[in-house]
Amino acid sequence: MTFRQVDAFRTLMTSRTMTGAAERMSITQPAVSRLISDLEAALDMRLFERSGPRLRPTPAALRLIKEVERVFCGLDYIEESARRIRRFPMDPFRIAAPPFLSHAFIARLVAALTGRLGDLTISLHTDTSHAIAEQVARSQHDVGFCTLTSLPQDLTVLHRMTVAMVCLLPRTHRLADKPQIHVSDLEDERLYVLGKSGSNRPQIDKAFADARITPAIVGEVLHAASSAGFVSEALGVALLDPFSAQMASRTSTVIRSFRPEIPMEIATVAPLRIDAPRIVAALKDLLDPTFQAQLSP
């Protein structure tokens, strides 16, 4: 078995035609056919059923392509690493964070690190918590932040912090003078929340269900910071994480605690083998003060 044969198999599986595979590989259709035939012979396995000009993958091919894609994901990572090395001759400190932490919080943290260690080059990747945990476990990042209650075992947990969801209201709202907002206060209120895929959306739905209230949801957003923008324009109220709430206009909104409490745990994780121990150690020392500074009124 050769890499060229495997590449032909992958290309044919994605293009589904010999013509398309040949064009993408810049070779002739007979050459593609020969590569596939040689691969089938090497594996002693039929990968395609041929019916005239059409090809249909066999069940074995559908199983095999999953393993092939894993290999090519590794190759894609090597290519990305090479591009990063060209961009940054000195290795950058690689940080991964979900969107709600990737703005003010990361800026404060990098500022604190720079103050302690001197000039620092970073690369910042934004993704979902699940993706970040998997990527850090594969050493694609030096440190990552995620909101998962269950973490992969092949991670080093540097820090854990629990925060509570808050209610963001327009400063002129009828509830703005209350020190604390209860779920019952939000009956019939225009509400902005995370979409169904949000990590805290099930807890928000449960809070309303337990109170036997059907929320008047007027907006489901992918990033909580979007909710902050809507509330700043007095379009409704929002339940969101405190970091995103801090991004809203202080002159036009107020932040209030919410009951029942909806906790969010934030884990700071690193690979088992830490490549930048001095920076990671400094970062670990700075996490508590940076979180507190970000959440202060």
PLY file of the C-alpha trace (Angstrom):
ply
format ascii 1.0
element vertex 297
property float x
property float y
property float z
element edge 296
property int vertex1
property int vertex2
end_header
0.00 0.00 0.00
1.31 3.46 -0.92
0.33 6.96 0.12
-0.57 7.77 -3.50
-3.09 4.91 -3.52
-4.66 6.11 -0.27
-4.79 9.67 -1.60
-6.59 8.42 -4.72
-9.08 6.52 -2.56
-9.82 9.60 -0.43
-10.15 11.85 -3.47
-12.48 9.41 -5.19
-14.63 9.07 -2.07
-15.11 12.84 -1.91
-15.56 13.48 -5.63
-17.53 10.25 -6.28
-16.47 10.19 -9.96
-13.31 9.10 -11.74
-13.42 12.32 -13.77
-13.58 14.49 -10.66
-10.83 12.51 -8.90
-8.57 12.68 -11.96
-9.04 16.46 -12.27
-8.30 17.03 -8.57
-5.18 14.85 -8.68
-4.05 16.19 -12.09
-3.71 12.69 -13.54
-5.68 10.63 -16.05
-8.78 8.59 -15.24
-6.99 5.30 -16.07
-4.24 6.30 -13.61
-6.84 6.82 -10.86
-8.45 3.49 -11.72
-5.08 1.74 -11.53
-4.29 3.28 -8.14
-7.62 2.10 -6.76
-7.16 -1.38 -8.22
-3.67 -1.61 -6.71
-5.01 -0.48 -3.33
-7.78 -3.08 -3.45
-5.19 -5.73 -4.27
-2.87 -4.59 -1.48
-5.72 -4.63 1.06
-7.39 -7.74 -0.39
-10.64 -5.80 -0.17
-13.18 -4.51 -2.71
-13.74 -0.80 -2.18
-16.09 0.12 -5.03
-18.89 -1.56 -6.94
-18.66 -0.63 -10.60
-21.81 -0.17 -12.66
-20.88 1.31 -16.02
-19.38 4.76 -15.45
-20.73 4.99 -11.92
-18.97 3.89 -8.73
-20.63 3.00 -5.46
-18.52 2.66 -2.28
-18.78 -0.70 -0.54
-19.54 -0.89 3.21
-15.84 -1.64 3.71
-14.91 1.60 1.92
-17.30 3.60 4.10
-15.61 2.21 7.20
-12.11 2.65 5.84
-12.58 6.31 4.86
-13.09 7.21 8.54
-9.60 5.95 9.36
-8.14 7.62 6.28
-9.64 10.99 7.28
-7.97 10.73 10.68
-4.60 10.36 8.96
-5.24 13.33 6.68
-6.37 15.45 9.65
-2.91 14.80 11.07
-1.34 15.89 7.79
-3.49 19.03 7.76
-2.21 19.80 11.26
1.39 19.44 10.03
0.64 21.89 7.20
-0.92 24.35 9.65
2.11 23.99 11.95
4.41 24.79 9.02
2.36 27.90 8.15
2.48 28.98 11.80
6.27 28.51 11.91
6.61 30.71 8.81
4.42 33.41 10.37
6.08 33.24 13.79
9.82 32.37 13.68
9.65 32.32 17.49
7.08 29.86 18.78
3.93 31.77 19.86
2.15 30.82 23.07
-0.97 29.08 21.77
-4.24 29.89 23.57
-7.69 28.48 22.79
-10.85 29.97 24.26
-14.59 29.97 23.63
-15.98 33.21 22.18
-17.18 34.67 25.49
-13.63 34.59 26.91
-11.74 35.50 23.74
-12.16 39.27 24.04
-11.61 41.24 27.24
-10.62 38.30 29.45
-7.86 37.01 27.16
-6.63 40.58 26.59
-6.33 41.10 30.37
-4.58 37.76 30.80
-2.06 38.43 28.03
-1.43 41.91 29.45
-0.73 40.38 32.86
1.57 37.75 31.33
3.43 40.40 29.36
3.87 42.47 32.50
5.44 39.51 34.26
7.45 37.89 31.46
8.12 40.70 29.01
7.12 40.82 25.35
5.04 37.78 24.40
3.91 36.45 21.03
0.60 34.58 21.10
-1.79 32.83 18.77
-5.46 32.81 19.78
-7.87 30.17 18.53
-11.62 30.44 19.19
-13.78 27.33 19.18
-16.37 25.34 21.12
-15.42 23.90 24.51
-15.61 20.32 23.19
-13.29 21.10 20.29
-10.87 23.00 22.54
-10.57 20.09 24.98
-9.82 17.66 22.15
-7.32 20.01 20.50
-5.44 20.70 23.74
-5.28 16.95 24.45
-3.56 16.61 21.03
-1.11 19.40 22.01
-2.45 21.76 19.34
-2.60 24.53 21.98
-0.47 25.31 25.03
-3.49 26.20 27.14
-7.24 26.15 26.65
-10.37 27.31 28.42
-13.57 25.25 28.31
-16.89 24.89 30.11
-17.13 21.10 30.16
-18.13 19.31 33.37
-16.44 16.15 32.10
-12.93 16.50 30.67
-10.78 13.99 28.75
-8.26 12.19 30.95
-5.30 13.17 28.76
-5.37 16.79 29.97
-3.70 18.69 32.80
-6.25 20.81 34.68
-4.52 24.02 35.76
-7.47 25.83 37.31
-11.22 25.61 37.84
-13.63 28.44 38.49
-17.40 28.52 38.83
-19.41 31.58 37.85
-23.17 32.11 37.69
-25.29 33.24 34.78
-26.60 36.80 35.15
-29.51 38.82 33.86
-28.67 41.82 31.69
-31.35 44.53 31.47
-31.71 47.94 29.84
-31.03 50.63 32.45
-34.55 52.02 31.91
-36.25 48.62 32.38
-38.93 48.23 35.05
-36.82 45.54 36.77
-33.56 47.49 36.69
-33.87 48.66 40.32
-34.20 45.13 41.68
-30.92 43.81 43.16
-31.74 40.28 42.01
-33.90 38.92 39.21
-35.94 35.76 39.75
-37.15 33.59 36.91
-40.75 34.54 37.78
-39.88 38.21 37.12
-39.21 37.36 33.49
-42.66 36.07 32.61
-43.76 37.74 29.36
-40.42 39.60 29.09
-38.69 39.72 25.70
-35.77 37.36 26.29
-32.48 36.68 24.49
-30.73 33.37 25.25
-28.12 31.03 23.82
-29.28 28.68 21.07
-30.19 25.08 21.77
-26.55 24.03 21.42
-25.39 26.39 24.19
-23.86 24.61 27.17
-26.16 26.38 29.66
-29.33 26.36 27.58
-30.71 23.15 29.19
-30.35 24.73 32.65
-32.10 27.90 31.49
-34.97 25.88 30.02
-35.25 23.86 33.24
-35.43 27.02 35.39
-38.44 28.24 33.40
-40.03 24.79 33.27
-39.72 24.36 37.05
-41.41 27.74 37.50
-44.11 26.68 35.02
-43.36 29.68 32.83
-43.10 29.71 29.05
-40.36 32.24 28.26
-41.02 34.85 25.58
-37.82 34.13 23.66
-37.36 36.70 20.90
-33.77 35.80 20.06
-31.53 32.73 20.14
-27.88 33.59 19.60
-24.71 31.61 18.97
-22.48 34.00 20.95
-23.67 35.56 24.20
-21.98 38.85 23.30
-24.69 39.29 20.65
-27.30 39.27 23.43
-25.41 42.07 25.16
-25.72 44.14 22.00
-29.47 43.60 21.76
-30.00 44.56 25.41
-27.86 47.68 24.92
-30.40 48.72 22.28
-33.28 48.11 24.76
-34.69 45.29 22.64
-35.24 42.99 25.62
-33.41 41.29 28.49
-30.84 38.49 28.37
-29.60 35.56 30.43
-25.91 35.14 29.73
-22.49 34.56 31.23
-21.02 37.44 33.28
-18.07 37.94 30.90
-20.32 38.70 27.94
-22.57 40.86 30.15
-19.53 43.02 31.01
-19.15 43.78 27.30
-22.50 45.59 27.17
-22.69 49.37 27.37
-22.43 50.43 31.03
-24.45 53.59 30.34
-27.46 51.77 28.89
-27.54 48.41 30.76
-27.36 46.94 34.26
-26.22 43.50 35.39
-28.19 41.67 38.04
-27.76 38.25 39.67
-30.30 35.63 38.63
-32.20 33.03 40.62
-32.35 30.10 40.57
-28.58 30.14 40.21
-27.29 28.63 36.95
-23.62 27.75 37.49
-20.97 27.61 34.78
-17.65 25.93 35.50
-14.65 27.18 33.54
-11.65 24.84 33.37
-8.20 25.96 32.29
-6.43 22.98 30.72
-3.06 22.13 29.21
-1.62 19.04 27.49
-0.09 16.34 29.68
3.32 17.34 28.31
3.65 21.09 28.71
5.89 22.68 26.07
6.09 26.17 27.64
6.37 25.45 31.38
7.59 28.95 32.37
4.68 30.70 30.64
2.13 28.14 31.87
3.36 28.51 35.46
3.06 32.30 35.26
-0.38 32.02 33.68
-1.56 29.70 36.45
-0.56 32.28 39.07
-2.42 35.03 37.22
-5.73 33.24 36.58
-7.52 34.13 39.83
-6.65 37.86 39.77
-7.50 38.09 36.06
-10.90 36.44 36.54
-11.63 38.73 39.50
-10.58 41.84 37.58
-12.77 40.88 34.64
-15.82 40.24 36.82
-15.50 43.29 39.04
-18.27 45.89 38.57
0 1
1 2
2 3
3 4
4 5
5 6
6 7
7 8
8 9
9 10
10 11
11 12
12 13
13 14
14 15
15 16
16 17
17 18
18 19
19 20
20 21
21 22
22 23
23 24
24 25
25 26
26 27
27 28
28 29
29 30
30 31
31 32
32 33
33 34
34 35
35 36
36 37
37 38
38 39
39 40
40 41
41 42
42 43
43 44
44 45
45 46
46 47
47 48
48 49
49 50
50 51
51 52
52 53
53 54
54 55
55 56
56 57
57 58
58 59
59 60
60 61
61 62
62 63
63 64
64 65
65 66
66 67
67 68
68 69
69 70
70 71
71 72
72 73
73 74
74 75
75 76
76 77
77 78
78 79
79 80
80 81
81 82
82 83
83 84
84 85
85 86
86 87
87 88
88 89
89 90
90 91
91 92
92 93
93 94
94 95
95 96
96 97
97 98
98 99
99 100
100 101
101 102
102 103
103 104
104 105
105 106
106 107
107 108
108 109
109 110
110 111
111 112
112 113
113 114
114 115
115 116
116 117
117 118
118 119
119 120
120 121
121 122
122 123
123 124
124 125
125 126
126 127
127 128
128 129
129 130
130 131
131 132
132 133
133 134
134 135
135 136
136 137
137 138
138 139
139 140
140 141
141 142
142 143
143 144
144 145
145 146
146 147
147 148
148 149
149 150
150 151
151 152
152 153
153 154
154 155
155 156
156 157
157 158
158 159
159 160
160 161
161 162
162 163
163 164
164 165
165 166
166 167
167 168
168 169
169 170
170 171
171 172
172 173
173 174
174 175
175 176
176 177
177 178
178 179
179 180
180 181
181 182
182 183
183 184
184 185
185 186
186 187
187 188
188 189
189 190
190 191
191 192
192 193
193 194
194 195
195 196
196 197
197 198
198 199
199 200
200 201
201 202
202 203
203 204
204 205
205 206
206 207
207 208
208 209
209 210
210 211
211 212
212 213
213 214
214 215
215 216
216 217
217 218
218 219
219 220
220 221
221 222
222 223
223 224
224 225
225 226
226 227
227 228
228 229
229 230
230 231
231 232
232 233
233 234
234 235
235 236
236 237
237 238
238 239
239 240
240 241
241 242
242 243
243 244
244 245
245 246
246 247
247 248
248 249
249 250
250 251
251 252
252 253
253 254
254 255
255 256
256 257
257 258
258 259
259 260
260 261
261 262
262 263
263 264
264 265
265 266
266 267
267 268
268 269
269 270
270 271
271 272
272 273
273 274
274 275
275 276
276 277
277 278
278 279
279 280
280 281
281 282
282 283
283 284
284 285
285 286
286 287
287 288
288 289
289 290
290 291
291 292
292 293
293 294
294 295
295 296
